[in-house]
Amino acid sequence: MTMNSAKPLTEVANEAVEPPPRGGRPREAHSRQWRGAGWGFLVKLLIMAIVNALGVMTVLSAFAAESWVVLGVAAGLVIVADIVYFTKRALPLKYLLPGLAFLAVFQIFIFGYTAYIAFTNYGSGHAGTQQQAVEATLIQGERRVDSSPTYPMAVVERLGELGLAIADDTGGVQVGSAESGLAAVDGATLGSSGAPTEVPGWSVIPRAQLLTDTALQQEVAELRVPVSDDPNDGSVRTRDGTTGAVYTSTLVWDEAGQTISDTASGTVYTATEDGRFVADDGTELPTGWYVNVGFDNFLRLFANADLAQPLLMVTGWTFAFAILSVGISFAIGLLVALVFNDPRVRARKFLRTLFILPYAFPAFMSALLFRGMFNPEFGVINDLFFFGADINWLGDPWLARMAVLWVNVWLSYPYWFLVCTGALQALPGDTLEAASIDGAGRGRVLRSIILPLLLVATAPLAIASFAFSFNNFTVIYMFNNGGPAIPGAPYALGSTDILISAIYDISGVSGGAADYGLASALSIVVFVVIGIISAIAFRQTHKLEEFQ
């Protein structure tokens, strides 16, 4: 091609580049982007539909349970999620909202609910509203009404809720459940025995199923369907699932006077401000209700001598357990790390692996194994190390504390061994070499250089480890369940209990009377103590930075 036949460069450029369509974007690329945005919107729409469905279910469940706080939180989160993900302006919140929602639900809400319970008397005998307490009390004094006929009936079910359908004296059918009470129903069919066989809106449970399902029999026997809204009118109960009768209580509830009267003995129980029914002679009914008691639970922690003294012992041991666990574990871990950081030690990798094995075992399994090893009757600790002596490691308070401390140190020193090994290997070699040239001995180098530099890296971890040991429920519970028991202490508190296991005992989860209000108040106190100690400790760690 000659120079005369060559086209000008501007003409060649114009031919090579096709002008883009109106809008400044190639037509094919614009189509691809539109299709991608469409699929992304459909996926987002599907995810938000699931989120809204779950939110609506939570709102409806909270409304049925009259849990207004849960209802408000769930509705608020759903509304905020819809606003954020269906607008283009809140781009940062699209990424922050999931984390903020989990923080609100699993941290802030739980802490707020715990604080709310701390100001109530919620616990055994005070687990419901006053109306629920009245109904439970009246049930305890139930007797069959002498004039009540025996009604042919059938056990019915609707959406998992059991009910009773009875054929009344007028030939009609009434049906109800424990929540709704008896109400007339039209269109029901009666069988040859006079019992309902078909009830509109309900499914009749076959007789054969009642005879073979033991759990269902127990549930039917405990079912009580109120005759009316007035609990004094009694309820319908059944013994065999085929006939029913009206039962009323010997106790009578007077809502206006806020009293429950025992018609058999004439005793009158009056409702009190702290959620109890108390008679003039001081006797009270076993069932109460929960109310706001202000700071009473916090005052009990410090002013009730029967409770304050055992809790003071538990608190002292908690601090000792946490401090000694961190201090001894750190010292052992640092010592082992210094030994195996020396290049003259052979097979260091293999030996390091052996030393971190306790860290790889599950803590609860290790605690259970040591529990058997410290058993005074057949444990290997007495047989192998104390020549078969009868040392009661689990029954004596101080020996039990030594044993559980040893177990926790054995479990936690490998962590400090790993941390100190990494910190030692990260120390600046020129600083150590300069100290050696200046004639500093190993002790002086360790005291003046290695430890200060090591503490800069490990001090925050030590604070976290202290907080963990302060609340190390697993080792305490699995080793000996906080025993041995403190004589005269309420709530089964033990000599090796720490505050977190004491909270577990007070809550009644392991059995016995539950006092959730007091347990929540103690939880708040522990939270505040840990927060204050951590804040002071972190503030002090800043002073170590001058060694860097």
Disulfide bonds with the S-S distance in Angstrom:
none
